[in-house]
């Protein structure tokens, strides 16, 4: 059974008004939050996420980024949703700044599942209406429900 984006996200892993001065610091902040939630070594998670980003930007366009990494010590897939306080340069494929970020961490041995979950997240964020609902959500619970809805 493969997990979908909705299966991986809990309300505790949804954040509004995340602030960081640049892409690197944002990825560090999100990676450290994820590591703390999962009981993993923060430096390892940060390193893997930044290493993946160094291969090419995970800014997929329309203000959305899907940073991701596979981790040997991870037992189950994990997702985190962040809406940024201010959009930022992310070297996205369309050149537009990013304000919606879904961090995905997958166990190292689930390569096929990794691609499937990334595709599931991308489908959720493809719709203009869906992205608009995420951007207008007033509270974390609203953002979580807007993500689950699409």
GROMACS elastic network, one bead per residue, 0.5 to 0.9 nm:
[ bonds ]
;  ai    aj funct       b0    kb
    2   113     6  0.62733   500
    2   116     6  0.76543   500
    2   117     6  0.79567   500
    3     6     6  0.80783   500
    3     7     6  0.59718   500
    3     8     6  0.69922   500
    3    77     6  0.79082   500
    3   113     6  0.74495   500
    3   116     6  0.81342   500
    3   117     6  0.66000   500
    4     7     6  0.52582   500
    4     8     6  0.67058   500
    4   116     6  0.77513   500
    4   117     6  0.55211   500
    4   118     6  0.87348   500
    4   120     6  0.60074   500
    4   121     6  0.77289   500
    5     8     6  0.54176   500
    5     9     6  0.67084   500
    5    78     6  0.89564   500
    5    79     6  0.73458   500
    5   104     6  0.89580   500
    5   117     6  0.58136   500
    5   118     6  0.76766   500
    5   119     6  0.87593   500
    5   120     6  0.57483   500
    5   121     6  0.53376   500
    5   124     6  0.82391   500
    5   148     6  0.85093   500
    6     9     6  0.55792   500
    6    10     6  0.82634   500
    6    79     6  0.88178   500
    6   120     6  0.86129   500
    6   121     6  0.82244   500
    6   147     6  0.75370   500
    6   148     6  0.56728   500
    6   149     6  0.89164   500
    7    10     6  0.79794   500
    7    79     6  0.89557   500
    7   148     6  0.89637   500
    8    76     6  0.89150   500
    8    77     6  0.64816   500
    8    78     6  0.53349   500
    8    79     6  0.54021   500
    8    80     6  0.82821   500
    8   104     6  0.88138   500
    9    12     6  0.82306   500
    9    13     6  0.64289   500
    9    14     6  0.77639   500
    9    78     6  0.69157   500
    9    79     6  0.52395   500
    9    80     6  0.62708   500
    9    81     6  0.76904   500
    9   144     6  0.82685   500
    9   148     6  0.86821   500
   10    13     6  0.54590   500
   10    14     6  0.71724   500
   10    79     6  0.81515   500
   10    80     6  0.80445   500
   10   144     6  0.78052   500
   11    14     6  0.54826   500
   11    15     6  0.86922   500
   11   140     6  0.73780   500
   11   141     6  0.67126   500
   11   143     6  0.88939   500
   11   144     6  0.59967   500
   11   145     6  0.87442   500
   12    15     6  0.80984   500
   12    80     6  0.86741   500
   12   140     6  0.88143   500
   13    33     6  0.87607   500
   13    34     6  0.80740   500
   13    37     6  0.84333   500
   13    79     6  0.72783   500
   13    81     6  0.63832   500
   13    82     6  0.82648   500
   13   144     6  0.88761   500
   14    80     6  0.59349   500
   14    82     6  0.58557   500
   14    83     6  0.82890   500
   14   140     6  0.62423   500
   14   141     6  0.81828   500
   14   143     6  0.73829   500
   14   144     6  0.64037   500
   15    18     6  0.66107   500
   15    80     6  0.80869   500
   15    81     6  0.62654   500
   15    83     6  0.62627   500
   15    84     6  0.83339   500
   15   139     6  0.89282   500
   15   140     6  0.61778   500
   15   143     6  0.82564   500
   15   144     6  0.89153   500
   16    81     6  0.85989   500
   16    82     6  0.59272   500
   16    84     6  0.64216   500
   16    85     6  0.71709   500
   16   137     6  0.88847   500
   16   138     6  0.85861   500
   16   139     6  0.73186   500
   16   140     6  0.62387   500
   16   143     6  0.79549   500
   17    82     6  0.77447   500
   17    83     6  0.58882   500
   17    86     6  0.76880   500
   18    26     6  0.82225   500
   18    82     6  0.65576   500
   18    83     6  0.62671   500
   18    85     6  0.53652   500
   18    86     6  0.81410   500
   19    22     6  0.88969   500
   19    26     6  0.73652   500
   19    84     6  0.60123   500
   19    85     6  0.55398   500
   19    86     6  0.69923   500
   20    23     6  0.74580   500
   20    24     6  0.86048   500
   20    25     6  0.58317   500
   20    26     6  0.51516   500
   20    27     6  0.89253   500
   20    29     6  0.78745   500
   20    84     6  0.83244   500
   20    85     6  0.86105   500
   20    86     6  0.86177   500
   20    88     6  0.88198   500
   21    24     6  0.84562   500
   21    25     6  0.65385   500
   21    26     6  0.73970   500
   21    88     6  0.82927   500
   22    25     6  0.55086   500
   22    26     6  0.61934   500
   22    27     6  0.87730   500
   22    88     6  0.67666   500
   22    89     6  0.73888   500
   22    90     6  0.82537   500
   23    26     6  0.50347   500
   23    27     6  0.61852   500
   23    28     6  0.85733   500
   23    88     6  0.71286   500
   23    89     6  0.69901   500
   23    90     6  0.59808   500
   24    27     6  0.52272   500
   24    28     6  0.62114   500
   24    29     6  0.86870   500
   24    50     6  0.75127   500
   25    29     6  0.60725   500
   25    30     6  0.85919   500
   26    29     6  0.51066   500
   26    30     6  0.61721   500
   26    31     6  0.84032   500
   27    30     6  0.52266   500
   27    31     6  0.58611   500
   27    32     6  0.84191   500
   27    46     6  0.72764   500
   27    49     6  0.71967   500
   27    50     6  0.71395   500
   27    67     6  0.78557   500
   27   103     6  0.85366   500
   28    31     6  0.50949   500
   28    32     6  0.60270   500
   28    33     6  0.85588   500
   28    42     6  0.89546   500
   28    43     6  0.89652   500
   28    45     6  0.86781   500
   28    46     6  0.55590   500
   28    47     6  0.86148   500
   28    49     6  0.82280   500
   28    50     6  0.79210   500
   29    32     6  0.52666   500
   29    33     6  0.62490   500
   29    34     6  0.86664   500
   29    46     6  0.84754   500
   30    33     6  0.50994   500
   30    34     6  0.61373   500
   30    35     6  0.85638   500
   30    46     6  0.84837   500
   30    80     6  0.79461   500
   30    82     6  0.82877   500
   30   103     6  0.73599   500
   31    34     6  0.50767   500
   31    35     6  0.60574   500
   31    36     6  0.85765   500
   31    42     6  0.70256   500
   31    43     6  0.86416   500
   31    45     6  0.58494   500
   31    46     6  0.52109   500
   31    47     6  0.88471   500
   31    49     6  0.71247   500
   31   103     6  0.79363   500
   32    35     6  0.50100   500
   32    36     6  0.61244   500
   32    37     6  0.86169   500
   32    41     6  0.85324   500
   32    42     6  0.51584   500
   32    43     6  0.77087   500
   32    45     6  0.71334   500
   32    46     6  0.66347   500
   33    36     6  0.51879   500
   33    37     6  0.62895   500
   33    38     6  0.86936   500
   33    42     6  0.82378   500
   34    37     6  0.51085   500
   34    38     6  0.61549   500
   34    39     6  0.84310   500
   34    40     6  0.82285   500
   34    42     6  0.82021   500
   34    45     6  0.80858   500
   34    78     6  0.82130   500
   34    79     6  0.83099   500
   34    80     6  0.73093   500
   34   103     6  0.85232   500
   34   105     6  0.85546   500
   35    38     6  0.50905   500
   35    39     6  0.57289   500
   35    41     6  0.61976   500
   35    42     6  0.51523   500
   35    43     6  0.86140   500
   35    44     6  0.86222   500
   35    45     6  0.63376   500
   35    46     6  0.84377   500
   36    39     6  0.51541   500
   36    40     6  0.63994   500
   36    41     6  0.79032   500
   36    42     6  0.70147   500
   37    40     6  0.79090   500
   38    41     6  0.89608   500
   38    74     6  0.81381   500
   38    78     6  0.85071   500
   39    42     6  0.85536   500
   40    43     6  0.88192   500
   40    44     6  0.78511   500
   40    45     6  0.73822   500
   40    73     6  0.76569   500
   40    74     6  0.79068   500
   41    44     6  0.54757   500
   41    45     6  0.65231   500
   41    46     6  0.88339   500
   42    45     6  0.52586   500
   42    46     6  0.61347   500
   42    47     6  0.85218   500
   43    46     6  0.51342   500
   43    47     6  0.60038   500
   43    48     6  0.86228   500
   44    47     6  0.51003   500
   44    48     6  0.61895   500
   44    49     6  0.86477   500
   44    71     6  0.85582   500
   45    48     6  0.52625   500
   45    49     6  0.61971   500
   45    50     6  0.85356   500
   45    69     6  0.81676   500
   45    71     6  0.75176   500
   45   105     6  0.87730   500
   46    49     6  0.53109   500
   46    50     6  0.60569   500
   46    51     6  0.84099   500
   47    50     6  0.52086   500
   47    51     6  0.58954   500
   47    52     6  0.85722   500
   48    51     6  0.50012   500
   48    52     6  0.61942   500
   48    53     6  0.86039   500
   48    68     6  0.85169   500
   48    69     6  0.59410   500
   48    70     6  0.74274   500
   48    71     6  0.73999   500
   49    52     6  0.52460   500
   49    53     6  0.62599   500
   49    54     6  0.87125   500
   49    67     6  0.68802   500
   49    68     6  0.60028   500
   49    69     6  0.52485   500
   49    70     6  0.83629   500
   49   103     6  0.88902   500
   49   105     6  0.85231   500
   50    54     6  0.61101   500
   50    55     6  0.88833   500
   50    67     6  0.87446   500
   50    69     6  0.86370   500
   51    54     6  0.51021   500
   51    55     6  0.68362   500
   51    69     6  0.83940   500
   52    55     6  0.54069   500
   52    56     6  0.72713   500
   52    57     6  0.84577   500
   52    58     6  0.85853   500
   52    67     6  0.78260   500
   52    68     6  0.69954   500
   52    69     6  0.62530   500
   52    70     6  0.89770   500
   53    56     6  0.53881   500
   53    57     6  0.54246   500
   53    58     6  0.64146   500
   53    67     6  0.68907   500
   53    68     6  0.79880   500
   53    69     6  0.88044   500
   54    57     6  0.70858   500
   56    59     6  0.88386   500
   56    91     6  0.86814   500
   57    60     6  0.79149   500
   57    65     6  0.83176   500
   57    66     6  0.89702   500
   57    67     6  0.80754   500
   57    90     6  0.70267   500
   57    91     6  0.59126   500
   57    92     6  0.61991   500
   57    93     6  0.76919   500
   58    61     6  0.89785   500
   58    64     6  0.86224   500
   58    65     6  0.54253   500
   58    66     6  0.52983   500
   58    67     6  0.52568   500
   58    68     6  0.78763   500
   58    90     6  0.80291   500
   58    91     6  0.81851   500
   58    92     6  0.68744   500
   58    93     6  0.83676   500
   59    62     6  0.86739   500
   59    63     6  0.75962   500
   59    64     6  0.59141   500
   59    66     6  0.63694   500
   59    67     6  0.77046   500
   59    90     6  0.59479   500
   59    91     6  0.63703   500
   59    93     6  0.62165   500
   59    94     6  0.83257   500
   59    95     6  0.87306   500
   59    96     6  0.87475   500
   59    97     6  0.85536   500
   59    98     6  0.71030   500
   59   101     6  0.86730   500
   60    63     6  0.77269   500
   60    64     6  0.57999   500
   60    65     6  0.55127   500
   60    66     6  0.69788   500
   60    92     6  0.57138   500
   60    93     6  0.57721   500
   60    94     6  0.75407   500
   60   122     6  0.83289   500
   61    64     6  0.55123   500
   61    65     6  0.72333   500
   61    92     6  0.56215   500
   61    93     6  0.56546   500
   61    94     6  0.51948   500
   61    95     6  0.74510   500
   61    96     6  0.66337   500
   61    97     6  0.83186   500
   61    98     6  0.77670   500
   62    65     6  0.88412   500
   62    92     6  0.86209   500
   62    94     6  0.73154   500
   62    96     6  0.67499   500
   62    97     6  0.81446   500
   62    98     6  0.75246   500
   62   125     6  0.88519   500
   62   126     6  0.82772   500
   62   128     6  0.85794   500
   62   131     6  0.85846   500
   63    87     6  0.77480   500
   63    88     6  0.89101   500
   63    92     6  0.80506   500
   63    94     6  0.88812   500
   63    96     6  0.61962   500
   63    97     6  0.56156   500
   63    99     6  0.54341   500
   63   100     6  0.61506   500
   63   101     6  0.85073   500
   63   131     6  0.87459   500
   64    92     6  0.81738   500
   64    97     6  0.82683   500
   64    98     6  0.53226   500
   64    99     6  0.63785   500
   64   101     6  0.58233   500
   64   102     6  0.80055   500
   64   122     6  0.89094   500
   64   125     6  0.75421   500
   64   131     6  0.87011   500
   65    90     6  0.77959   500
   65    92     6  0.75509   500
   65    98     6  0.64375   500
   65    99     6  0.79871   500
   65   100     6  0.63729   500
   65   102     6  0.64579   500
   65   103     6  0.82027   500
   66   100     6  0.86777   500
   66   101     6  0.58974   500
   66   102     6  0.50250   500
   66   103     6  0.58100   500
   66   104     6  0.70963   500
   66   118     6  0.76493   500
   66   121     6  0.81491   500
   66   122     6  0.80381   500
   67   101     6  0.74631   500
   67   102     6  0.66567   500
   67   103     6  0.50614   500
   67   104     6  0.64077   500
   67   105     6  0.86642   500
   68   102     6  0.83125   500
   68   103     6  0.56253   500
   68   105     6  0.56099   500
   68   106     6  0.78565   500
   68   114     6  0.88678   500
   68   118     6  0.84934   500
   69   103     6  0.85123   500
   69   104     6  0.66612   500
   69   105     6  0.51791   500
   69   106     6  0.64106   500
   69   107     6  0.86126   500
   69   108     6  0.83961   500
   69   114     6  0.87927   500
   70    74     6  0.80383   500
   70   104     6  0.85548   500
   70   105     6  0.57648   500
   70   107     6  0.53948   500
   70   109     6  0.80853   500
   70   110     6  0.81307   500
   70   111     6  0.79517   500
   70   114     6  0.79395   500
   71    74     6  0.54289   500
   71    75     6  0.87182   500
   71   105     6  0.69745   500
   71   106     6  0.61701   500
   71   107     6  0.51047   500
   71   109     6  0.84708   500
   72    75     6  0.80899   500
   72   106     6  0.86027   500
   72   107     6  0.57743   500
   72   109     6  0.72940   500
   73   107     6  0.70316   500
   73   108     6  0.78040   500
   74    77     6  0.74362   500
   74    78     6  0.87948   500
   74   105     6  0.79501   500
   74   106     6  0.67523   500
   74   108     6  0.73650   500
   75   106     6  0.80718   500
   75   107     6  0.57765   500
   75   108     6  0.88708   500
   76   105     6  0.84994   500
   76   106     6  0.65943   500
   76   107     6  0.60296   500
   77   104     6  0.74575   500
   77   105     6  0.57898   500
   77   107     6  0.62237   500
   77   110     6  0.88270   500
   77   113     6  0.88966   500
   77   114     6  0.83596   500
   77   117     6  0.89816   500
   78   103     6  0.81527   500
   78   104     6  0.58498   500
   78   105     6  0.51575   500
   78   106     6  0.64144   500
   78   107     6  0.89530   500
   79   102     6  0.66504   500
   79   103     6  0.55265   500
   79   105     6  0.63623   500
   79   106     6  0.87094   500
   80   101     6  0.80557   500
   80   102     6  0.55075   500
   80   103     6  0.50772   500
   80   104     6  0.66617   500
   80   105     6  0.88012   500
   81   100     6  0.75140   500
   81   101     6  0.58265   500
   81   103     6  0.65222   500
   81   104     6  0.89866   500
   81   143     6  0.87298   500
   81   144     6  0.81992   500
   81   147     6  0.87017   500
   82    99     6  0.81248   500
   82   100     6  0.60068   500
   82   101     6  0.51560   500
   82   102     6  0.63555   500
   82   103     6  0.81754   500
   83    86     6  0.86600   500
   83    87     6  0.88324   500
   83    99     6  0.57170   500
   83   101     6  0.63850   500
   83   102     6  0.88415   500
   83   134     6  0.79091   500
   83   135     6  0.73198   500
   83   143     6  0.85473   500
   84    87     6  0.61396   500
   84    88     6  0.83284   500
   84    98     6  0.80910   500
   84   100     6  0.63730   500
   84   101     6  0.77646   500
   85    99     6  0.75316   500
   86    98     6  0.85570   500
   86    99     6  0.66088   500
   87    97     6  0.55696   500
   87    98     6  0.50519   500
   87   100     6  0.81781   500
   88    96     6  0.85614   500
   88    98     6  0.52945   500
   88    99     6  0.67025   500
   89    92     6  0.76431   500
   89    95     6  0.79795   500
   89    96     6  0.71619   500
   89    98     6  0.64063   500
   90    93     6  0.89544   500
   90    95     6  0.79364   500
   90    96     6  0.78447   500
   90    97     6  0.60368   500
   90    98     6  0.61642   500
   91    94     6  0.81682   500
   91    95     6  0.60317   500
   91    96     6  0.77835   500
   91    97     6  0.77733   500
   91    98     6  0.89096   500
   92    95     6  0.50236   500
   92    96     6  0.61867   500
   92    97     6  0.71021   500
   92    98     6  0.75799   500
   93    96     6  0.77932   500
   94    97     6  0.87661   500
   98   101     6  0.74577   500
   99   135     6  0.83279   500
  100   131     6  0.82952   500
  100   134     6  0.80981   500
  100   135     6  0.78992   500
  102   121     6  0.79493   500
  104   114     6  0.85329   500
  104   117     6  0.84426   500
  104   118     6  0.77513   500
  105   114     6  0.83831   500
  106   109     6  0.82825   500
  106   110     6  0.68144   500
  106   111     6  0.80931   500
  106   113     6  0.81174   500
  106   114     6  0.62056   500
  107   110     6  0.56120   500
  107   111     6  0.80011   500
  107   114     6  0.83463   500
  108   111     6  0.66900   500
  108   114     6  0.89245   500
  109   112     6  0.86792   500
  110   113     6  0.52404   500
  110   114     6  0.61204   500
  111   114     6  0.50319   500
  111   115     6  0.67303   500
  111   116     6  0.89016   500
  112   115     6  0.55142   500
  112   116     6  0.64688   500
  112   117     6  0.88537   500
  113   117     6  0.60522   500
  113   118     6  0.84752   500
  114   117     6  0.53471   500
  114   118     6  0.61891   500
  114   119     6  0.86263   500
  115   118     6  0.51345   500
  115   119     6  0.61500   500
  115   120     6  0.86264   500
  116   119     6  0.51469   500
  116   120     6  0.62345   500
  116   121     6  0.87941   500
  117   121     6  0.62202   500
  117   122     6  0.85289   500
  118   121     6  0.51678   500
  118   122     6  0.61180   500
  118   123     6  0.86260   500
  119   122     6  0.50073   500
  119   123     6  0.61354   500
  119   124     6  0.86874   500
  120   123     6  0.52044   500
  120   124     6  0.64180   500
  120   125     6  0.88995   500
  121   124     6  0.51269   500
  121   125     6  0.64071   500
  121   126     6  0.86766   500
  122   125     6  0.51972   500
  122   126     6  0.60084   500
  123   126     6  0.51401   500
  123   127     6  0.76087   500
  123   150     6  0.85858   500
  124   127     6  0.68867   500
  124   130     6  0.71849   500
  124   131     6  0.85164   500
  124   147     6  0.73558   500
  124   148     6  0.85881   500
  124   149     6  0.87122   500
  124   150     6  0.54473   500
  125   128     6  0.77469   500
  125   130     6  0.62976   500
  125   131     6  0.59238   500
  125   147     6  0.83697   500
  125   150     6  0.79017   500
  126   129     6  0.88239   500
  126   130     6  0.74866   500
  126   131     6  0.75108   500
  127   130     6  0.50876   500
  127   131     6  0.62943   500
  127   132     6  0.85173   500
  127   150     6  0.82812   500
  128   131     6  0.52337   500
  128   132     6  0.60682   500
  128   133     6  0.86858   500
  129   133     6  0.62098   500
  129   134     6  0.87022   500
  130   133     6  0.51834   500
  130   134     6  0.63700   500
  130   135     6  0.87264   500
  130   146     6  0.72301   500
  130   147     6  0.75941   500
  130   149     6  0.82750   500
  130   150     6  0.61326   500
  131   134     6  0.50800   500
  131   135     6  0.62042   500
  131   136     6  0.86740   500
  131   146     6  0.88046   500
  131   147     6  0.87302   500
  132   135     6  0.50791   500
  132   136     6  0.61579   500
  132   137     6  0.86257   500
  133   136     6  0.51543   500
  133   137     6  0.60466   500
  133   142     6  0.88474   500
  133   143     6  0.77813   500
  133   146     6  0.60661   500
  133   147     6  0.83604   500
  134   137     6  0.54061   500
  134   142     6  0.80898   500
  134   143     6  0.55254   500
  134   144     6  0.83662   500
  134   145     6  0.89435   500
  134   146     6  0.58219   500
  134   147     6  0.67705   500
  135   138     6  0.84903   500
  135   143     6  0.80094   500
  136   142     6  0.88631   500
  136   143     6  0.82126   500
  137   140     6  0.75008   500
  137   141     6  0.83412   500
  137   142     6  0.51874   500
  137   143     6  0.50724   500
  137   144     6  0.87315   500
  137   146     6  0.74249   500
  138   141     6  0.83969   500
  138   142     6  0.63016   500
  138   143     6  0.73176   500
  139   142     6  0.51429   500
  139   143     6  0.62893   500
  139   144     6  0.86560   500
  140   143     6  0.50227   500
  140   144     6  0.60922   500
  140   145     6  0.85727   500
  141   144     6  0.50513   500
  141   145     6  0.61357   500
  141   146     6  0.85153   500
  142   145     6  0.51342   500
  142   146     6  0.60140   500
  142   147     6  0.85828   500
  143   146     6  0.50703   500
  143   147     6  0.62232   500
  143   148     6  0.86659   500
  144   147     6  0.52233   500
  144   148     6  0.62710   500
  144   149     6  0.86198   500
  145   148     6  0.50021   500
  145   149     6  0.59520   500
  145   150     6  0.89343   500
  146   149     6  0.50903   500
  146   150     6  0.67742   500
  147   150     6  0.58934   500
